[in-house]
Amino acid sequence: MKTLVICSGGLDSVTLAHKVAQENELIGLVSFDYGQRHKKELAYAKACADALNTEHTLIDISNVGRLLSGSALTGNVDVPDGHYAEESMRITVVPNRNAIMLAIAFGVASSKGAEAVAAAVHGGDHFIYPDCRPGFVDAFDTMQRHALEGMGEIRLYTPFVHKTKGDIAAEAVRLGVDVTGTWSCYKGGEHHCGRCGTCVERREAFHLAGAEDPTVYKDPEFWKTACHV
């Protein structure tokens, strides 16, 4: 299955890229500059493509991103500390982000003769992000079949949509992914902060997977408080 992977440079999408490379036919990675508060993660996406010897395409939609205001990821709102299960994390939602990125990715995939677009949405995102839920995935897949009717069939491949972040961490270990070559932190410092939702979730995931987390965190113990460990 010729597959184009949407890759942010984070643990989930880099693990997905390695999974596709080992189990299907990886034809490239596509990343998006949507005006996020830091671009550090995009360098990790490029490094992933280089490691897998595949093409990396960076698409600039920052002009669109500037219109999707109100999120801590695109505006001047502080990124909150804590676990994703907390209501405060809703400030990290970027309206319609996945739908916009997927629509573009499907267009690119069609031009490349791909058979699938892979996205690393997972079960841990369901509470906060509506465009990561199974209902959205199924509806988008149906919409794209209509949008590309007569131009080839491309499926939306989301192998983690019913999996936990811990499952993804375990998959990364199984696939031999160098997780130090991934970036999750929303704050974009020299090291992962260890306190924002995605850092807490990342650290908890390796704990649940029973695997060592080699990530360097500025605050390596905060996750225990946030997760009540």
Short mmCIF file of the C-alpha atoms (twelve columns), coordinates in Angstrom:
data_MODEL
# 
_entry.id   MODEL 
# 
loop_
_atom_site.group_PDB 
_atom_site.id 
_atom_site.type_symbol 
_atom_site.label_atom_id 
_atom_site.label_alt_id 
_atom_site.label_comp_id 
_atom_site.label_asym_id 
_atom_site.label_seq_id 
_atom_site.Cartn_x 
_atom_site.Cartn_y 
_atom_site.Cartn_z 
_atom_site.pdbx_PDB_model_num 
ATOM 1   C CA . MET A 1   0.000   0.000  0.000   1 
ATOM 2   C CA . LYS A 2   1.709   3.188  -1.203  1 
ATOM 3   C CA . THR A 3   1.337   5.516  1.760   1 
ATOM 4   C CA . LEU A 4   1.970   9.202  2.425   1 
ATOM 5   C CA . VAL A 5   2.438   9.954  6.140   1 
ATOM 6   C CA . ILE A 6   1.517   13.218 7.819   1 
ATOM 7   C CA . CYS A 7   4.451   13.761 10.187  1 
ATOM 8   C CA . SER A 8   4.760   16.511 12.772  1 
ATOM 9   C CA . GLY A 9   8.049   15.247 14.176  1 
ATOM 10  C CA . GLY A 10  6.403   14.027 17.388  1 
ATOM 11  C CA . LEU A 11  6.516   10.570 18.953  1 
ATOM 12  C CA . ASP A 12  3.210   9.435  17.429  1 
ATOM 13  C CA . SER A 13  3.788   10.447 13.821  1 
ATOM 14  C CA . VAL A 14  7.462   9.398  13.731  1 
ATOM 15  C CA . THR A 15  6.482   5.985  15.111  1 
ATOM 16  C CA . LEU A 16  3.759   5.798  12.447  1 
ATOM 17  C CA . ALA A 17  6.287   6.658  9.724   1 
ATOM 18  C CA . HIS A 18  8.534   3.809  10.866  1 
ATOM 19  C CA . LYS A 19  5.549   1.459  11.030  1 
ATOM 20  C CA . VAL A 20  4.532   2.318  7.467   1 
ATOM 21  C CA . ALA A 21  8.137   1.992  6.246   1 
ATOM 22  C CA . GLN A 22  8.367   -1.518 7.695   1 
ATOM 23  C CA . GLU A 23  4.885   -2.791 6.872   1 
ATOM 24  C CA . ASN A 24  3.793   -0.926 3.709   1 
ATOM 25  C CA . GLU A 25  5.414   1.250  1.026   1 
ATOM 26  C CA . LEU A 26  6.347   4.667  2.375   1 
ATOM 27  C CA . ILE A 27  6.359   7.232  -0.431  1 
ATOM 28  C CA . GLY A 28  7.016   10.339 1.639   1 
ATOM 29  C CA . LEU A 29  6.329   12.469 4.686   1 
ATOM 30  C CA . VAL A 30  4.372   15.699 4.624   1 
ATOM 31  C CA . SER A 31  4.546   18.312 7.396   1 
ATOM 32  C CA . PHE A 32  2.746   21.594 7.935   1 
ATOM 33  C CA . ASP A 33  3.824   25.000 9.152   1 
ATOM 34  C CA . TYR A 34  0.484   26.242 10.447  1 
ATOM 35  C CA . GLY A 35  1.905   29.116 12.451  1 
ATOM 36  C CA . GLN A 36  2.583   27.030 15.553  1 
ATOM 37  C CA . ARG A 37  4.444   28.883 18.296  1 
ATOM 38  C CA . HIS A 38  7.700   27.080 17.531  1 
ATOM 39  C CA . LYS A 39  9.018   25.245 14.488  1 
ATOM 40  C CA . LYS A 40  11.386  22.904 16.332  1 
ATOM 41  C CA . GLU A 41  9.241   19.848 15.700  1 
ATOM 42  C CA . LEU A 42  9.495   20.310 11.926  1 
ATOM 43  C CA . ALA A 43  13.258  19.708 11.993  1 
ATOM 44  C CA . TYR A 44  12.558  16.355 13.641  1 
ATOM 45  C CA . ALA A 45  10.110  15.472 10.862  1 
ATOM 46  C CA . LYS A 46  12.798  16.229 8.275   1 
ATOM 47  C CA . ALA A 47  15.299  14.105 10.225  1 
ATOM 48  C CA . CYS A 48  12.781  11.236 10.266  1 
ATOM 49  C CA . ALA A 49  12.404  11.433 6.479   1 
ATOM 50  C CA . ASP A 50  16.168  11.421 6.065   1 
ATOM 51  C CA . ALA A 51  16.516  8.403  8.360   1 
ATOM 52  C CA . LEU A 52  13.895  6.527  6.338   1 
ATOM 53  C CA . ASN A 53  15.403  7.664  3.041   1 
ATOM 54  C CA . THR A 54  12.182  9.205  1.826   1 
ATOM 55  C CA . GLU A 55  10.967  12.584 0.585   1 
ATOM 56  C CA . HIS A 56  9.953   15.279 3.066   1 
ATOM 57  C CA . THR A 57  7.512   17.955 1.934   1 
ATOM 58  C CA . LEU A 58  6.934   20.986 4.162   1 
ATOM 59  C CA . ILE A 59  3.756   22.898 3.349   1 
ATOM 60  C CA . ASP A 60  3.346   26.467 4.586   1 
ATOM 61  C CA . ILE A 61  -0.222  27.205 5.685   1 
ATOM 62  C CA . SER A 62  0.819   29.789 8.274   1 
ATOM 63  C CA . ASN A 63  -1.428  32.400 6.682   1 
ATOM 64  C CA . VAL A 64  -4.360  30.097 7.372   1 
ATOM 65  C CA . GLY A 65  -3.077  29.330 10.851  1 
ATOM 66  C CA . ARG A 66  -3.052  33.004 11.758  1 
ATOM 67  C CA . LEU A 67  -6.815  33.051 11.250  1 
ATOM 68  C CA . LEU A 68  -7.333  30.088 13.610  1 
ATOM 69  C CA . SER A 69  -6.769  32.236 16.672  1 
ATOM 70  C CA . GLY A 70  -7.521  31.504 20.300  1 
ATOM 71  C CA . SER A 71  -5.329  28.421 20.695  1 
ATOM 72  C CA . ALA A 72  -2.271  28.234 22.928  1 
ATOM 73  C CA . LEU A 73  -0.480  26.617 19.968  1 
ATOM 74  C CA . THR A 74  -0.968  29.496 17.538  1 
ATOM 75  C CA . GLY A 75  -1.575  32.587 19.663  1 
ATOM 76  C CA . ASN A 76  -0.116  34.452 22.613  1 
ATOM 77  C CA . VAL A 77  -1.969  32.329 25.143  1 
ATOM 78  C CA . ASP A 78  0.228   30.510 27.666  1 
ATOM 79  C CA . VAL A 79  0.488   26.740 27.258  1 
ATOM 80  C CA . PRO A 80  -1.033  25.221 30.414  1 
ATOM 81  C CA . ASP A 81  0.707   22.639 32.575  1 
ATOM 82  C CA . GLY A 82  -1.007  19.383 33.479  1 
ATOM 83  C CA . HIS A 83  -2.589  16.264 32.033  1 
ATOM 84  C CA . TYR A 84  -4.685  16.159 28.856  1 
ATOM 85  C CA . ALA A 85  -7.625  14.896 30.891  1 
ATOM 86  C CA . GLU A 86  -7.923  18.349 32.475  1 
ATOM 87  C CA . GLU A 87  -10.419 20.845 31.067  1 
ATOM 88  C CA . SER A 88  -7.672  23.491 30.882  1 
ATOM 89  C CA . MET A 89  -6.090  21.639 27.949  1 
ATOM 90  C CA . ARG A 90  -8.928  22.651 25.618  1 
ATOM 91  C CA . ILE A 91  -6.988  25.870 25.031  1 
ATOM 92  C CA . THR A 92  -4.579  23.793 22.897  1 
ATOM 93  C CA . VAL A 93  -7.279  22.986 20.303  1 
ATOM 94  C CA . VAL A 94  -6.613  24.563 16.875  1 
ATOM 95  C CA . PRO A 95  -10.017 24.698 15.113  1 
ATOM 96  C CA . ASN A 96  -10.300 22.316 12.165  1 
ATOM 97  C CA . ARG A 97  -6.523  21.769 12.029  1 
ATOM 98  C CA . ASN A 98  -6.613  18.078 11.150  1 
ATOM 99  C CA . ALA A 99  -9.381  18.500 8.577   1 
ATOM 100 C CA . ILE A 100 -7.383  21.212 6.791   1 
ATOM 101 C CA . MET A 101 -4.129  19.247 6.841   1 
ATOM 102 C CA . LEU A 102 -5.775  16.011 5.743   1 
ATOM 103 C CA . ALA A 103 -7.573  17.660 2.820   1 
ATOM 104 C CA . ILE A 104 -4.259  19.020 1.545   1 
ATOM 105 C CA . ALA A 105 -2.475  15.718 2.157   1 
ATOM 106 C CA . PHE A 106 -5.098  13.799 0.188   1 
ATOM 107 C CA . GLY A 107 -4.617  16.161 -2.744  1 
ATOM 108 C CA . VAL A 108 -0.852  15.592 -2.611  1 
ATOM 109 C CA . ALA A 109 -1.380  11.848 -2.271  1 
ATOM 110 C CA . SER A 110 -3.633  11.790 -5.316  1 
ATOM 111 C CA . SER A 111 -1.009  13.545 -7.429  1 
ATOM 112 C CA . LYS A 112 1.609   11.012 -6.272  1 
ATOM 113 C CA . GLY A 113 -0.538  7.970  -6.991  1 
ATOM 114 C CA . ALA A 114 -0.725  6.999  -3.326  1 
ATOM 115 C CA . GLU A 115 -3.193  4.485  -1.978  1 
ATOM 116 C CA . ALA A 116 -3.339  5.809  1.572   1 
ATOM 117 C CA . VAL A 117 -2.705  8.830  3.756   1 
ATOM 118 C CA . ALA A 118 -1.568  7.914  7.255   1 
ATOM 119 C CA . ALA A 119 -2.257  10.045 10.328  1 
ATOM 120 C CA . ALA A 120 -1.244  9.326  13.916  1 
ATOM 121 C CA . VAL A 121 -4.465  10.271 15.703  1 
ATOM 122 C CA . HIS A 122 -4.900  8.109  18.800  1 
ATOM 123 C CA . GLY A 123 -7.308  7.280  21.577  1 
ATOM 124 C CA . GLY A 124 -5.672  9.565  24.129  1 
ATOM 125 C CA . ASP A 125 -6.625  12.591 22.012  1 
ATOM 126 C CA . HIS A 126 -10.349 11.824 21.896  1 
ATOM 127 C CA . PHE A 127 -11.287 13.771 25.028  1 
ATOM 128 C CA . ILE A 128 -9.792  17.075 23.888  1 
ATOM 129 C CA . TYR A 129 -9.609  16.967 20.092  1 
ATOM 130 C CA . PRO A 130 -12.812 16.261 18.117  1 
ATOM 131 C CA . ASP A 131 -10.840 15.872 14.871  1 
ATOM 132 C CA . CYS A 132 -8.977  12.885 16.318  1 
ATOM 133 C CA . ARG A 133 -12.054 10.805 17.120  1 
ATOM 134 C CA . PRO A 134 -13.162 7.681  15.205  1 
ATOM 135 C CA . GLY A 135 -16.340 9.409  14.022  1 
ATOM 136 C CA . PHE A 136 -14.291 12.152 12.377  1 
ATOM 137 C CA . VAL A 137 -11.898 9.635  10.804  1 
ATOM 138 C CA . ASP A 138 -14.743 7.603  9.313   1 
ATOM 139 C CA . ALA A 139 -16.586 10.687 8.039   1 
ATOM 140 C CA . PHE A 140 -13.446 12.176 6.502   1 
ATOM 141 C CA . ASP A 141 -12.613 8.893  4.795   1 
ATOM 142 C CA . THR A 142 -16.103 8.841  3.278   1 
ATOM 143 C CA . MET A 143 -15.875 12.483 2.200   1 
ATOM 144 C CA . GLN A 144 -12.560 11.896 0.422   1 
ATOM 145 C CA . ARG A 145 -13.924 8.928  -1.503  1 
ATOM 146 C CA . HIS A 146 -16.528 11.285 -2.930  1 
ATOM 147 C CA . ALA A 147 -14.059 14.153 -3.449  1 
ATOM 148 C CA . LEU A 148 -11.625 11.965 -5.415  1 
ATOM 149 C CA . GLU A 149 -14.179 9.802  -7.207  1 
ATOM 150 C CA . GLY A 150 -12.756 8.788  -10.564 1 
ATOM 151 C CA . MET A 151 -9.236  9.884  -9.597  1 
ATOM 152 C CA . GLY A 152 -8.215  6.822  -7.634  1 
ATOM 153 C CA . GLU A 153 -9.078  5.373  -4.251  1 
ATOM 154 C CA . ILE A 154 -7.117  6.629  -1.272  1 
ATOM 155 C CA . ARG A 155 -7.907  5.453  2.241   1 
ATOM 156 C CA . LEU A 156 -7.250  7.223  5.520   1 
ATOM 157 C CA . TYR A 157 -4.931  4.927  7.475   1 
ATOM 158 C CA . THR A 158 -5.112  5.526  11.239  1 
ATOM 159 C CA . PRO A 159 -3.772  2.416  12.988  1 
ATOM 160 C CA . PHE A 160 -3.573  4.170  16.374  1 
ATOM 161 C CA . VAL A 161 -7.095  5.631  16.457  1 
ATOM 162 C CA . HIS A 162 -8.253  3.073  19.036  1 
ATOM 163 C CA . LYS A 163 -4.850  2.782  20.739  1 
ATOM 164 C CA . THR A 164 -3.480  4.592  23.791  1 
ATOM 165 C CA . LYS A 165 -0.358  6.689  23.964  1 
ATOM 166 C CA . GLY A 166 1.163   3.844  25.970  1 
ATOM 167 C CA . ASP A 167 0.462   1.513  23.052  1 
ATOM 168 C CA . ILE A 168 2.301   3.904  20.747  1 
ATOM 169 C CA . ALA A 169 5.299   4.048  23.075  1 
ATOM 170 C CA . ALA A 170 5.369   0.243  23.112  1 
ATOM 171 C CA . GLU A 171 5.124   0.220  19.308  1 
ATOM 172 C CA . ALA A 172 8.040   2.649  19.074  1 
ATOM 173 C CA . VAL A 173 10.130  0.269  21.160  1 
ATOM 174 C CA . ARG A 174 9.041   -2.721 19.065  1 
ATOM 175 C CA . LEU A 175 9.946   -0.959 15.842  1 
ATOM 176 C CA . GLY A 176 13.311  0.208  17.164  1 
ATOM 177 C CA . VAL A 177 12.491  3.916  16.823  1 
ATOM 178 C CA . ASP A 178 15.075  6.296  18.257  1 
ATOM 179 C CA . VAL A 179 12.620  8.335  20.295  1 
ATOM 180 C CA . THR A 180 15.257  10.940 21.104  1 
ATOM 181 C CA . GLY A 181 14.771  11.920 17.463  1 
ATOM 182 C CA . THR A 182 11.206  13.064 18.165  1 
ATOM 183 C CA . TRP A 183 9.861   16.290 19.652  1 
ATOM 184 C CA . SER A 184 6.599   16.587 21.581  1 
ATOM 185 C CA . CYS A 185 6.848   19.629 23.875  1 
ATOM 186 C CA . TYR A 186 4.542   22.541 23.127  1 
ATOM 187 C CA . LYS A 187 6.938   25.070 24.678  1 
ATOM 188 C CA . GLY A 188 9.884   24.568 22.325  1 
ATOM 189 C CA . GLY A 189 12.744  25.067 24.776  1 
ATOM 190 C CA . GLU A 190 16.182  23.498 24.704  1 
ATOM 191 C CA . HIS A 191 14.739  20.371 26.336  1 
ATOM 192 C CA . HIS A 192 11.207  19.035 26.790  1 
ATOM 193 C CA . CYS A 193 9.615   21.045 29.618  1 
ATOM 194 C CA . GLY A 194 8.095   17.997 31.323  1 
ATOM 195 C CA . ARG A 195 5.044   19.987 32.426  1 
ATOM 196 C CA . CYS A 196 2.815   20.700 29.399  1 
ATOM 197 C CA . GLY A 197 0.094   18.236 28.441  1 
ATOM 198 C CA . THR A 198 2.046   16.538 25.697  1 
ATOM 199 C CA . CYS A 199 5.175   16.149 27.852  1 
ATOM 200 C CA . VAL A 200 3.141   14.652 30.696  1 
ATOM 201 C CA . GLU A 201 1.361   12.307 28.298  1 
ATOM 202 C CA . ARG A 202 4.673   11.269 26.689  1 
ATOM 203 C CA . ARG A 203 6.341   10.471 30.011  1 
ATOM 204 C CA . GLU A 204 3.265   8.601  31.253  1 
ATOM 205 C CA . ALA A 205 3.135   6.592  28.008  1 
ATOM 206 C CA . PHE A 206 6.580   5.088  28.490  1 
ATOM 207 C CA . HIS A 207 5.701   4.319  32.117  1 
ATOM 208 C CA . LEU A 208 2.547   2.475  31.020  1 
ATOM 209 C CA . ALA A 209 4.508   0.668  28.303  1 
ATOM 210 C CA . GLY A 210 7.040   -0.503 30.876  1 
ATOM 211 C CA . ALA A 211 9.797   1.052  28.774  1 
ATOM 212 C CA . GLU A 212 12.631  3.450  29.500  1 
ATOM 213 C CA . ASP A 213 12.019  7.018  28.374  1 
ATOM 214 C CA . PRO A 214 15.349  8.511  27.242  1 
ATOM 215 C CA . THR A 215 13.825  11.976 26.752  1 
ATOM 216 C CA . VAL A 216 15.501  14.796 28.679  1 
ATOM 217 C CA . TYR A 217 12.895  16.806 30.615  1 
ATOM 218 C CA . LYS A 218 13.474  20.126 32.350  1 
ATOM 219 C CA . ASP A 219 11.115  18.917 35.101  1 
ATOM 220 C CA . PRO A 220 11.333  15.096 35.002  1 
ATOM 221 C CA . GLU A 221 9.118   14.457 38.043  1 
ATOM 222 C CA . PHE A 222 6.083   16.674 37.414  1 
ATOM 223 C CA . TRP A 223 4.283   13.955 35.427  1 
ATOM 224 C CA . LYS A 224 3.837   11.926 38.628  1 
ATOM 225 C CA . THR A 225 1.888   14.750 40.234  1 
ATOM 226 C CA . ALA A 226 -0.185  15.377 37.082  1 
ATOM 227 C CA . CYS A 227 -0.963  11.667 36.685  1 
ATOM 228 C CA . HIS A 228 -1.393  10.997 40.409  1 
ATOM 229 C CA . VAL A 229 1.277   8.293  40.338  1 
# 
